Amino acid sequence: MNKSDSIKELAGALVKALPSIEGAKKDKNNPAFKSKYADLSSVTEAIDSAIPAHGLSYVQVSHDRENAAAIETIILHASGEWLSCGIVTVPVTKHDAHGFGSALTYARRYSLS
């Protein structure tokens, strides 16, 4: 785990923000598994509506990986403190723009969740 020298302010803000984050809405259908899931926009909506009031935000950084999409989500606080959630890597199974985009979206959603 990577983080700023101190995360005191960030940790306090997270403690206050977490109860106000509602679960992402599982409003998309996955016909392959006959189930519902929360897509990336549902996940971001659940988070983005709650964290700014506590001085929190996040960025998602893409990393180069051969045959994979790799995303690192970094939680930021208004104080300048930050906390990296590590890198989530999702294999690219179809080697074209659609395959890479799909893996990137999965990696962003998994990392943010």
NORGICOR-V410677 format. One record per residue. N is the residue number from 1. RES is the residue in one letter. D_FIRST is the distance of its C-alpha to the first C-alpha in Angstrom with 2 decimals. Layout:
# NORGICOR-V410677
{{N;RES;D_FIRST} {N;RES;D_FIRST}}
This chain:
# NORGICOR-V410677
{{1;M;0.00} {2;N;3.78} {3;K;6.60} {4;S;10.27} {5;D;12.04} {6;S;13.08} {7;I;12.26} {8;K;15.59} {9;E;17.42} {10;L;14.80} {11;A;14.40} {12;G;18.21} {13;A;18.72} {14;L;16.61} {15;V;18.73} {16;K;21.78} {17;A;20.91} {18;L;19.88} {19;P;23.46} {20;S;24.89} {21;I;22.94} {22;E;25.38} {23;G;24.73} {24;A;25.08} {25;K;28.66} {26;K;29.30} {27;D;32.16} {28;K;32.02} {29;N;33.80} {30;N;32.63} {31;P;35.99} {32;A;34.65} {33;F;33.33} {34;K;35.70} {35;S;32.97} {36;K;31.55} {37;Y;28.07} {38;A;26.29} {39;D;26.02} {40;L;23.61} {41;S;25.99} {42;S;26.20} {43;V;22.45} {44;T;22.30} {45;E;25.48} {46;A;24.18} {47;I;21.17} {48;D;22.98} {49;S;25.86} {50;A;23.96} {51;I;21.15} {52;P;23.13} {53;A;25.27} {54;H;22.34} {55;G;21.32} {56;L;18.41} {57;S;17.96} {58;Y;15.61} {59;V;15.78} {60;Q;15.29} {61;V;15.06} {62;S;16.77} {63;H;15.99} {64;D;18.88} {65;R;19.22} {66;E;22.62} {67;N;24.08} {68;A;21.02} {69;A;19.51} {70;A;15.80} {71;I;14.24} {72;E;11.00} {73;T;11.41} {74;I;10.54} {75;I;11.98} {76;L;14.30} {77;H;16.57} {78;A;20.04} {79;S;19.31} {80;G;17.10} {81;E;13.85} {82;W;10.98} {83;L;7.69} {84;S;6.22} {85;C;6.63} {86;G;6.19} {87;I;9.68} {88;V;12.60} {89;T;15.56} {90;V;19.11} {91;P;22.08} {92;V;24.93} {93;T;28.00} {94;K;30.63} {95;H;30.57} {96;D;31.92} {97;A;30.86} {98;H;31.02} {99;G;28.91} {100;F;26.17} {101;G;26.38} {102;S;26.22} {103;A;23.10} {104;L;21.44} {105;T;22.53} {106;Y;21.27} {107;A;17.78} {108;R;17.78} {109;R;19.12} {110;Y;16.83} {111;S;13.65} {112;L;15.23} {113;S;16.57}}
